[in-house]
Amino acid sequence: MGDQEHGTKSRVVKVDSKESWDFHVNQTTVQGCHIVAHFTAVWCIPSVAMNPFMEEFSSMYQNIPFLTIDVDEVKEVASKYEVNAMPTFLLLKDGVPVDKLVGANPDEIKKRIESLAQSNPTDIP
C-alpha cells in the first residue's frame, strides 16, 4: 500500500477514483468541515517529497481530512480543479475550494492549513 515505511496506518487517505473524491467531499460538506487535498504523481519527486509533511500535518490537524490524489489515476478530478502542476494543494471548505497552492513548500502549506483550521471553530481542539 505504501504505509510500510511508517509502520503505522496513514491518516492521509488515497483517493483513487472520482467516486471516492465525491464521497469525501460530500461527507465533509455535510459535516461542515474542511479538506486538504494533495494532487501528486508518482514520477514527480517534489510531490513525493511532500508526503511525509502531509502525514505530519494530518496528525496535527486530526479534524481535517487529508486526501492525496494521483493525477494520472484520477484525471477528472485534477482537470475539474485545473491542476496542471505537481504538487498542487487544494484547500476546500464546505466542498468549495478556498485556497490553492502550487509547488512543494512545506512552510507555506502549513500556514495555509493553520488559517483554514482557524476559519472553522470546530477544527480547533
Biotite code that builds the C-alpha atoms (Angstrom):
import biotite.structure as struc

atoms = struc.array([
    struc.Atom([0.000, 0.000, 0.000], chain_id="A", res_id=1, res_name="MET", atom_name="CA", element="C"),
    struc.Atom([2.748, 2.472, 0.839], chain_id="A", res_id=2, res_name="GLY", atom_name="CA", element="C"),
    struc.Atom([2.297, 2.633, 4.616], chain_id="A", res_id=3, res_name="ASP", atom_name="CA", element="C"),
    struc.Atom([5.080, 0.118, 5.273], chain_id="A", res_id=4, res_name="GLN", atom_name="CA", element="C"),
    struc.Atom([7.764, 2.725, 5.793], chain_id="A", res_id=5, res_name="GLU", atom_name="CA", element="C"),
    struc.Atom([5.817, 4.266, 8.690], chain_id="A", res_id=6, res_name="HIS", atom_name="CA", element="C"),
    struc.Atom([4.705, 1.075, 10.359], chain_id="A", res_id=7, res_name="GLY", atom_name="CA", element="C"),
    struc.Atom([1.529, 2.952, 11.312], chain_id="A", res_id=8, res_name="THR", atom_name="CA", element="C"),
    struc.Atom([-1.706, 3.482, 9.458], chain_id="A", res_id=9, res_name="LYS", atom_name="CA", element="C"),
    struc.Atom([-1.528, 6.545, 7.279], chain_id="A", res_id=10, res_name="SER", atom_name="CA", element="C"),
    struc.Atom([-4.026, 9.274, 8.145], chain_id="A", res_id=11, res_name="ARG", atom_name="CA", element="C"),
    struc.Atom([-3.752, 10.627, 4.615], chain_id="A", res_id=12, res_name="VAL", atom_name="CA", element="C"),
    struc.Atom([-6.442, 8.995, 2.511], chain_id="A", res_id=13, res_name="VAL", atom_name="CA", element="C"),
    struc.Atom([-5.561, 7.980, -1.028], chain_id="A", res_id=14, res_name="LYS", atom_name="CA", element="C"),
    struc.Atom([-8.331, 8.898, -3.429], chain_id="A", res_id=15, res_name="VAL", atom_name="CA", element="C"),
    struc.Atom([-8.243, 6.522, -6.382], chain_id="A", res_id=16, res_name="ASP", atom_name="CA", element="C"),
    struc.Atom([-11.452, 7.404, -8.207], chain_id="A", res_id=17, res_name="SER", atom_name="CA", element="C"),
    struc.Atom([-13.791, 10.298, -8.903], chain_id="A", res_id=18, res_name="LYS", atom_name="CA", element="C"),
    struc.Atom([-16.450, 8.469, -6.866], chain_id="A", res_id=19, res_name="GLU", atom_name="CA", element="C"),
    struc.Atom([-14.118, 8.289, -3.892], chain_id="A", res_id=20, res_name="SER", atom_name="CA", element="C"),
    struc.Atom([-13.358, 12.026, -4.226], chain_id="A", res_id=21, res_name="TRP", atom_name="CA", element="C"),
    struc.Atom([-17.071, 12.914, -4.470], chain_id="A", res_id=22, res_name="ASP", atom_name="CA", element="C"),
    struc.Atom([-17.792, 10.747, -1.425], chain_id="A", res_id=23, res_name="PHE", atom_name="CA", element="C"),
    struc.Atom([-15.196, 12.553, 0.718], chain_id="A", res_id=24, res_name="HIS", atom_name="CA", element="C"),
    struc.Atom([-16.263, 15.999, -0.480], chain_id="A", res_id=25, res_name="VAL", atom_name="CA", element="C"),
    struc.Atom([-19.926, 15.186, 0.219], chain_id="A", res_id=26, res_name="ASN", atom_name="CA", element="C"),
    struc.Atom([-19.097, 13.812, 3.674], chain_id="A", res_id=27, res_name="GLN", atom_name="CA", element="C"),
    struc.Atom([-17.200, 16.929, 4.704], chain_id="A", res_id=28, res_name="THR", atom_name="CA", element="C"),
    struc.Atom([-19.817, 19.229, 3.210], chain_id="A", res_id=29, res_name="THR", atom_name="CA", element="C"),
    struc.Atom([-22.488, 17.557, 5.342], chain_id="A", res_id=30, res_name="VAL", atom_name="CA", element="C"),
    struc.Atom([-20.270, 17.834, 8.424], chain_id="A", res_id=31, res_name="GLN", atom_name="CA", element="C"),
    struc.Atom([-19.272, 21.407, 7.595], chain_id="A", res_id=32, res_name="GLY", atom_name="CA", element="C"),
    struc.Atom([-15.570, 20.668, 7.780], chain_id="A", res_id=33, res_name="CYS", atom_name="CA", element="C"),
    struc.Atom([-12.578, 21.243, 5.538], chain_id="A", res_id=34, res_name="HIS", atom_name="CA", element="C"),
    struc.Atom([-10.395, 19.148, 3.268], chain_id="A", res_id=35, res_name="ILE", atom_name="CA", element="C"),
    struc.Atom([-6.720, 19.429, 2.418], chain_id="A", res_id=36, res_name="VAL", atom_name="CA", element="C"),
    struc.Atom([-6.071, 17.712, -0.917], chain_id="A", res_id=37, res_name="ALA", atom_name="CA", element="C"),
    struc.Atom([-2.604, 16.941, -2.249], chain_id="A", res_id=38, res_name="HIS", atom_name="CA", element="C"),
    struc.Atom([-2.538, 16.414, -6.017], chain_id="A", res_id=39, res_name="PHE", atom_name="CA", element="C"),
    struc.Atom([0.503, 14.308, -6.744], chain_id="A", res_id=40, res_name="THR", atom_name="CA", element="C"),
    struc.Atom([2.163, 11.994, -9.256], chain_id="A", res_id=41, res_name="ALA", atom_name="CA", element="C"),
    struc.Atom([4.486, 9.072, -8.569], chain_id="A", res_id=42, res_name="VAL", atom_name="CA", element="C"),
    struc.Atom([7.007, 10.384, -11.113], chain_id="A", res_id=43, res_name="TRP", atom_name="CA", element="C"),
    struc.Atom([7.106, 13.856, -9.549], chain_id="A", res_id=44, res_name="CYS", atom_name="CA", element="C"),
    struc.Atom([9.922, 13.983, -6.979], chain_id="A", res_id=45, res_name="ILE", atom_name="CA", element="C"),
    struc.Atom([8.812, 17.252, -5.261], chain_id="A", res_id=46, res_name="PRO", atom_name="CA", element="C"),
    struc.Atom([5.316, 15.784, -4.892], chain_id="A", res_id=47, res_name="SER", atom_name="CA", element="C"),
    struc.Atom([6.578, 12.579, -3.333], chain_id="A", res_id=48, res_name="VAL", atom_name="CA", element="C"),
    struc.Atom([8.843, 14.620, -1.044], chain_id="A", res_id=49, res_name="ALA", atom_name="CA", element="C"),
    struc.Atom([5.744, 16.336, 0.375], chain_id="A", res_id=50, res_name="MET", atom_name="CA", element="C"),
    struc.Atom([4.166, 13.054, 1.535], chain_id="A", res_id=51, res_name="ASN", atom_name="CA", element="C"),
    struc.Atom([5.897, 12.977, 4.962], chain_id="A", res_id=52, res_name="PRO", atom_name="CA", element="C"),
    struc.Atom([4.847, 16.597, 5.568], chain_id="A", res_id=53, res_name="PHE", atom_name="CA", element="C"),
    struc.Atom([1.249, 15.749, 4.753], chain_id="A", res_id=54, res_name="MET", atom_name="CA", element="C"),
    struc.Atom([1.419, 12.862, 7.238], chain_id="A", res_id=55, res_name="GLU", atom_name="CA", element="C"),
    struc.Atom([2.797, 15.215, 9.875], chain_id="A", res_id=56, res_name="GLU", atom_name="CA", element="C"),
    struc.Atom([0.150, 17.888, 9.241], chain_id="A", res_id=57, res_name="PHE", atom_name="CA", element="C"),
    struc.Atom([-2.637, 15.304, 9.236], chain_id="A", res_id=58, res_name="SER", atom_name="CA", element="C"),
    struc.Atom([-1.545, 14.255, 12.729], chain_id="A", res_id=59, res_name="SER", atom_name="CA", element="C"),
    struc.Atom([-1.526, 17.879, 13.887], chain_id="A", res_id=60, res_name="MET", atom_name="CA", element="C"),
    struc.Atom([-4.979, 18.638, 12.467], chain_id="A", res_id=61, res_name="TYR", atom_name="CA", element="C"),
    struc.Atom([-6.930, 15.483, 13.130], chain_id="A", res_id=62, res_name="GLN", atom_name="CA", element="C"),
    struc.Atom([-10.310, 17.102, 12.438], chain_id="A", res_id=63, res_name="ASN", atom_name="CA", element="C"),
    struc.Atom([-9.344, 17.901, 8.857], chain_id="A", res_id=64, res_name="ILE", atom_name="CA", element="C"),
    struc.Atom([-9.330, 15.056, 6.339], chain_id="A", res_id=65, res_name="PRO", atom_name="CA", element="C"),
    struc.Atom([-6.154, 14.955, 4.268], chain_id="A", res_id=66, res_name="PHE", atom_name="CA", element="C"),
    struc.Atom([-6.530, 13.402, 0.828], chain_id="A", res_id=67, res_name="LEU", atom_name="CA", element="C"),
    struc.Atom([-3.921, 12.522, -1.733], chain_id="A", res_id=68, res_name="THR", atom_name="CA", element="C"),
    struc.Atom([-4.895, 12.254, -5.394], chain_id="A", res_id=69, res_name="ILE", atom_name="CA", element="C"),
    struc.Atom([-2.663, 10.806, -8.102], chain_id="A", res_id=70, res_name="ASP", atom_name="CA", element="C"),
    struc.Atom([-3.378, 12.993, -11.129], chain_id="A", res_id=71, res_name="VAL", atom_name="CA", element="C"),
    struc.Atom([-2.666, 10.119, -13.513], chain_id="A", res_id=72, res_name="ASP", atom_name="CA", element="C"),
    struc.Atom([-5.175, 7.860, -11.766], chain_id="A", res_id=73, res_name="GLU", atom_name="CA", element="C"),
    struc.Atom([-7.943, 10.409, -11.262], chain_id="A", res_id=74, res_name="VAL", atom_name="CA", element="C"),
    struc.Atom([-7.664, 12.747, -14.226], chain_id="A", res_id=75, res_name="LYS", atom_name="CA", element="C"),
    struc.Atom([-11.270, 14.010, -13.993], chain_id="A", res_id=76, res_name="GLU", atom_name="CA", element="C"),
    struc.Atom([-10.729, 15.499, -10.549], chain_id="A", res_id=77, res_name="VAL", atom_name="CA", element="C"),
    struc.Atom([-7.390, 17.062, -11.499], chain_id="A", res_id=78, res_name="ALA", atom_name="CA", element="C"),
    struc.Atom([-8.866, 18.685, -14.594], chain_id="A", res_id=79, res_name="SER", atom_name="CA", element="C"),
    struc.Atom([-12.003, 19.806, -12.736], chain_id="A", res_id=80, res_name="LYS", atom_name="CA", element="C"),
    struc.Atom([-9.826, 21.890, -10.405], chain_id="A", res_id=81, res_name="TYR", atom_name="CA", element="C"),
    struc.Atom([-7.402, 22.878, -13.176], chain_id="A", res_id=82, res_name="GLU", atom_name="CA", element="C"),
    struc.Atom([-4.438, 21.144, -11.587], chain_id="A", res_id=83, res_name="VAL", atom_name="CA", element="C"),
    struc.Atom([-1.630, 21.425, -14.127], chain_id="A", res_id=84, res_name="ASN", atom_name="CA", element="C"),
    struc.Atom([1.482, 21.181, -11.965], chain_id="A", res_id=85, res_name="ALA", atom_name="CA", element="C"),
    struc.Atom([2.543, 18.899, -9.149], chain_id="A", res_id=86, res_name="MET", atom_name="CA", element="C"),
    struc.Atom([2.351, 19.133, -6.298], chain_id="A", res_id=87, res_name="PRO", atom_name="CA", element="C"),
    struc.Atom([-0.807, 21.219, -6.039], chain_id="A", res_id=88, res_name="THR", atom_name="CA", element="C"),
    struc.Atom([-2.561, 21.613, -2.715], chain_id="A", res_id=89, res_name="PHE", atom_name="CA", element="C"),
    struc.Atom([-6.230, 22.422, -2.703], chain_id="A", res_id=90, res_name="LEU", atom_name="CA", element="C"),
    struc.Atom([-7.988, 23.531, 0.480], chain_id="A", res_id=91, res_name="LEU", atom_name="CA", element="C"),
    struc.Atom([-11.729, 23.096, 0.470], chain_id="A", res_id=92, res_name="LEU", atom_name="CA", element="C"),
    struc.Atom([-14.371, 24.436, 2.821], chain_id="A", res_id=93, res_name="LYS", atom_name="CA", element="C"),
    struc.Atom([-17.911, 23.048, 2.543], chain_id="A", res_id=94, res_name="ASP", atom_name="CA", element="C"),
    struc.Atom([-16.846, 21.294, -0.657], chain_id="A", res_id=95, res_name="GLY", atom_name="CA", element="C"),
    struc.Atom([-15.704, 24.533, -2.304], chain_id="A", res_id=96, res_name="VAL", atom_name="CA", element="C"),
    struc.Atom([-12.030, 25.362, -2.989], chain_id="A", res_id=97, res_name="PRO", atom_name="CA", element="C"),
    struc.Atom([-10.962, 28.325, -0.858], chain_id="A", res_id=98, res_name="VAL", atom_name="CA", element="C"),
    struc.Atom([-7.210, 28.149, -1.414], chain_id="A", res_id=99, res_name="ASP", atom_name="CA", element="C"),
    struc.Atom([-4.767, 26.622, -3.875], chain_id="A", res_id=100, res_name="LYS", atom_name="CA", element="C"),
    struc.Atom([-1.011, 26.345, -3.576], chain_id="A", res_id=101, res_name="LEU", atom_name="CA", element="C"),
    struc.Atom([1.250, 25.066, -6.336], chain_id="A", res_id=102, res_name="VAL", atom_name="CA", element="C"),
    struc.Atom([4.710, 23.759, -5.500], chain_id="A", res_id=103, res_name="GLY", atom_name="CA", element="C"),
    struc.Atom([6.495, 21.879, -2.731], chain_id="A", res_id=104, res_name="ALA", atom_name="CA", element="C"),
    struc.Atom([6.566, 24.495, 0.013], chain_id="A", res_id=105, res_name="ASN", atom_name="CA", element="C"),
    struc.Atom([6.024, 22.851, 3.439], chain_id="A", res_id=106, res_name="PRO", atom_name="CA", element="C"),
    struc.Atom([6.155, 26.129, 5.401], chain_id="A", res_id=107, res_name="ASP", atom_name="CA", element="C"),
    struc.Atom([3.623, 27.868, 3.201], chain_id="A", res_id=108, res_name="GLU", atom_name="CA", element="C"),
    struc.Atom([1.187, 24.953, 3.081], chain_id="A", res_id=109, res_name="ILE", atom_name="CA", element="C"),
    struc.Atom([1.426, 24.668, 6.885], chain_id="A", res_id=110, res_name="LYS", atom_name="CA", element="C"),
    struc.Atom([0.468, 28.371, 7.196], chain_id="A", res_id=111, res_name="LYS", atom_name="CA", element="C"),
    struc.Atom([-2.452, 27.884, 4.839], chain_id="A", res_id=112, res_name="ARG", atom_name="CA", element="C"),
    struc.Atom([-3.665, 24.810, 6.749], chain_id="A", res_id=113, res_name="ILE", atom_name="CA", element="C"),
    struc.Atom([-3.383, 26.746, 10.018], chain_id="A", res_id=114, res_name="GLU", atom_name="CA", element="C"),
    struc.Atom([-5.522, 29.579, 8.705], chain_id="A", res_id=115, res_name="SER", atom_name="CA", element="C"),
    struc.Atom([-8.001, 27.063, 7.291], chain_id="A", res_id=116, res_name="LEU", atom_name="CA", element="C"),
    struc.Atom([-8.246, 25.383, 10.691], chain_id="A", res_id=117, res_name="ALA", atom_name="CA", element="C"),
    struc.Atom([-8.764, 28.738, 12.395], chain_id="A", res_id=118, res_name="GLN", atom_name="CA", element="C"),
    struc.Atom([-11.550, 29.659, 9.997], chain_id="A", res_id=119, res_name="SER", atom_name="CA", element="C"),
    struc.Atom([-13.692, 26.890, 11.471], chain_id="A", res_id=120, res_name="ASN", atom_name="CA", element="C"),
    struc.Atom([-14.067, 26.910, 15.259], chain_id="A", res_id=121, res_name="PRO", atom_name="CA", element="C"),
    struc.Atom([-14.950, 23.204, 15.319], chain_id="A", res_id=122, res_name="THR", atom_name="CA", element="C"),
    struc.Atom([-11.489, 22.316, 13.987], chain_id="A", res_id=123, res_name="ASP", atom_name="CA", element="C"),
    struc.Atom([-9.701, 23.876, 16.945], chain_id="A", res_id=124, res_name="ILE", atom_name="CA", element="C"),
    struc.Atom([-9.166, 21.413, 19.801], chain_id="A", res_id=125, res_name="PRO", atom_name="CA", element="C"),
])
